[in-house]
């Protein structure tokens, strides 16, 4: 999976550099880099789909995350490509027929999204996207079962000098991997 993802990222990077050359020649960059915090929005469920029965304790905590966008103002039709590196940790004790099971896992998600250029209302920009989410986890279970389609909606508020505050809501078929990303981004 990592080799496949690396090849895909390399291909996208080569395509991005060839498309971005005219923008760079004009004095602006087609790339934006953001840093922020991923906040899971489903503290009562887990990726393994264990039932949360009375006596089950479960929590999720987001970690530092990054996003990289390419193409706003360069790709025809106003589209952009965004990839993110999101991290979260879940801890809990789950009730099973064989007794309680303790779990401490760290999940890393790499969603790759194609987003519309958004609606611009002064310094505020609203938009949405659709893509695929690769998931890995630090446990014995098979993380590929959590891979799948992901969508997002976003809000950006320009704060000057090419920087913007951003909030994104990411959602998919696995509720435990949904969440809010809050951060700041700037043109490279």
C-alpha positions as CSV (number, residue, x, y, z in Angstrom):
1,X,0.0,0.0,0.0
2,X,2.8,2.5,0.8
3,X,4.6,1.8,-2.5
4,X,1.3,2.3,-4.4
5,X,0.6,5.5,-2.5
6,X,4.2,6.8,-3.1
7,X,3.9,6.1,-6.8
8,X,0.6,7.9,-7.0
9,X,1.9,10.9,-5.0
10,X,5.0,11.1,-7.3
11,X,2.8,11.1,-10.4
12,X,0.6,13.8,-8.9
13,X,3.7,15.9,-7.9
14,X,5.1,15.6,-11.5
15,X,1.7,16.7,-12.9
16,X,1.5,19.5,-10.4
17,X,4.9,20.9,-11.3
18,X,4.2,20.9,-15.0
19,X,0.8,22.6,-14.5
20,X,2.2,25.1,-11.9
21,X,5.0,26.3,-14.1
22,X,2.9,29.1,-15.8
23,X,1.7,30.3,-12.3
24,X,5.2,30.3,-10.9
25,X,6.4,32.3,-13.9
26,X,3.6,34.9,-13.2
27,X,5.0,35.3,-9.6
28,X,2.5,33.3,-7.6
29,X,2.5,29.7,-6.4
30,X,-0.2,27.2,-7.0
31,X,0.6,25.4,-3.7
32,X,-0.9,26.1,-0.3
33,X,0.4,24.4,2.9
34,X,-1.6,24.2,6.2
35,X,-1.0,23.1,9.7
36,X,-3.6,22.4,12.3
37,X,-5.4,20.0,14.6
38,X,-7.6,17.1,13.7
39,X,-10.6,16.7,16.1
40,X,-12.5,13.4,15.8
41,X,-16.2,13.9,16.0
42,X,-17.4,10.4,17.0
43,X,-16.2,9.7,20.6
44,X,-18.8,6.9,21.1
45,X,-17.8,4.5,18.2
46,X,-14.7,2.7,17.1
47,X,-13.2,1.7,13.8
48,X,-13.5,-2.0,14.8
49,X,-17.3,-1.5,15.2
50,X,-17.3,-3.0,18.8
51,X,-20.7,-2.3,20.4
52,X,-20.5,0.5,23.0
53,X,-22.6,-1.2,25.7
54,X,-23.0,0.1,29.3
55,X,-19.7,-0.1,31.0
56,X,-17.7,0.4,27.9
57,X,-15.3,3.4,28.0
58,X,-14.1,4.9,24.7
59,X,-12.4,8.1,23.7
60,X,-10.7,9.6,20.7
61,X,-8.1,12.5,20.6
62,X,-6.8,14.3,17.6
63,X,-3.2,15.1,16.9
64,X,-1.2,17.6,14.9
65,X,-2.0,17.4,11.2
66,X,-1.1,19.0,7.9
67,X,-2.7,19.7,4.5
68,X,-1.3,20.5,1.1
69,X,-3.5,22.0,-1.7
70,X,-2.6,22.5,-5.3
71,X,-4.3,24.1,-8.2
72,X,-6.6,26.9,-7.1
73,X,-6.5,29.4,-10.0
74,X,-4.4,27.0,-12.1
75,X,-6.5,23.9,-12.8
76,X,-9.3,24.7,-15.3
77,X,-12.8,24.8,-13.9
78,X,-11.6,26.2,-10.5
79,X,-10.8,22.8,-9.0
80,X,-7.9,22.0,-6.6
81,X,-6.3,18.8,-5.3
82,X,-5.9,18.6,-1.5
83,X,-4.1,15.9,0.4
84,X,-3.9,15.7,4.2
85,X,-2.1,13.8,6.9
86,X,-4.4,13.4,9.8
87,X,-3.7,11.6,13.0
88,X,-5.8,10.5,16.0
89,X,-5.5,8.3,19.0
90,X,-8.3,6.1,20.4
91,X,-8.3,4.5,23.8
92,X,-10.9,2.4,25.4
93,X,-12.0,-0.8,27.0
94,X,-14.6,-2.8,25.0
95,X,-17.0,-5.4,26.3
96,X,-16.8,-8.6,24.3
97,X,-18.3,-12.1,24.8
98,X,-14.9,-13.2,25.9
99,X,-14.4,-10.4,28.5
100,X,-13.2,-6.9,28.3
101,X,-10.7,-5.9,25.6
102,X,-8.3,-3.0,26.0
103,X,-7.2,-1.0,23.0
104,X,-4.9,1.9,22.5
105,X,-4.4,2.7,18.8
106,X,-3.1,5.6,16.7
107,X,-4.8,6.1,13.3
108,X,-3.2,7.9,10.5
109,X,-5.3,9.0,7.6
110,X,-4.2,10.3,4.2
111,X,-7.3,11.6,2.3
112,X,-6.7,12.7,-1.3
113,X,-9.6,15.1,-2.4
114,X,-10.6,16.8,-5.5
115,X,-12.4,20.0,-4.4
116,X,-14.4,22.6,-6.2
117,X,-12.9,26.1,-6.2
118,X,-15.5,27.2,-3.7
119,X,-17.7,30.2,-3.4
120,X,-15.9,33.5,-2.5
121,X,-17.7,36.0,-0.3
122,X,-15.2,38.7,0.4
123,X,-12.5,37.1,2.6
124,X,-14.6,34.0,3.1
125,X,-14.4,31.0,0.9
126,X,-16.8,27.9,1.1
127,X,-16.3,24.7,-0.8
128,X,-16.5,20.9,-0.8
129,X,-14.7,17.9,-2.2
130,X,-14.7,14.2,-2.7
131,X,-11.9,11.6,-2.7
132,X,-10.3,8.5,-1.2
133,X,-8.9,8.0,2.3
134,X,-6.0,5.6,3.1
135,X,-5.9,4.6,6.7
136,X,-3.2,2.9,8.8
137,X,-3.3,2.0,12.4
138,X,-0.8,0.9,15.1
139,X,-2.5,-2.4,16.0
140,X,-2.8,-6.0,15.0
141,X,-6.0,-5.5,13.0
142,X,-6.3,-4.9,9.2
143,X,-6.4,-1.2,8.6
144,X,-7.3,-1.5,4.9
145,X,-10.8,-2.4,5.9
146,X,-11.1,1.3,7.0
147,X,-10.0,2.7,3.6
148,X,-12.7,4.2,1.5
149,X,-14.4,7.2,-0.1
150,X,-14.3,10.4,1.9
151,X,-15.9,13.8,1.5
152,X,-15.2,17.2,3.0
153,X,-16.7,20.7,3.3
154,X,-14.5,23.6,4.1
155,X,-14.6,27.2,5.2
156,X,-11.6,29.6,4.8
157,X,-11.3,33.1,6.2
158,X,-8.5,35.2,4.6
159,X,-6.3,36.9,7.2
160,X,-4.0,38.8,4.7
161,X,-0.7,38.2,3.0
162,X,-2.0,35.0,1.3
163,X,-2.8,33.3,4.7
164,X,-6.2,31.9,5.7
165,X,-7.7,30.3,8.7
166,X,-9.5,27.1,7.7
167,X,-12.0,24.6,9.1
168,X,-12.8,21.4,7.3
169,X,-15.4,18.7,8.1
170,X,-14.3,15.3,6.8
171,X,-16.8,12.5,6.6
172,X,-17.0,9.0,5.2
173,X,-18.7,5.6,5.8
174,X,-16.6,4.9,8.9
175,X,-18.0,7.4,11.5
176,X,-14.9,6.9,13.8
177,X,-12.7,8.4,11.1
178,X,-14.8,11.5,10.6
179,X,-13.8,14.8,12.2
180,X,-13.0,18.5,12.0
181,X,-9.7,19.9,10.9
182,X,-8.9,23.4,12.1
183,X,-5.7,25.2,11.1
184,X,-4.0,28.0,9.2
185,X,-2.7,27.8,5.6
186,X,-0.5,30.0,3.4
187,X,0.7,30.0,-0.2
188,X,4.2,28.5,-0.7
